[in-house]
Amino acid sequence: MGVVSKGAKCNVSNCDKDGARSLNTSKVENAGLSVNSSGKKTVLCKEHYKEYKKESKDDRDLERARFDKF
């Protein structure tokens, strides 16, 4: 059982919604979200996960390009 299935709340400042996804804390902070979690993983609600995806799109595209075969 993961943290989200146990009912963890969103770790973004001033948000108390239920968590939907668990992501690496450093990647979430690099996307510009202010997180009040000090562990390896950060829980995001549905709205903040959508915001994270928009902000980190370029980084994720570059990461995928590294593993594409020519």
C-alpha angles and dihedrals in degrees: 000000000000131000094257094053089053090061104262118176127232113278096211114113115268094010124114101171123126116274122252104177138024117215141170109283096222092053091050092050091048088056089061102256117135107231128191094201123106098187131091094264131052125198117222130191121228095267095048091045088056090050090048091052092052094048096045099042095108093047092049091049091053091047092052091047090059091063100041116112118230 
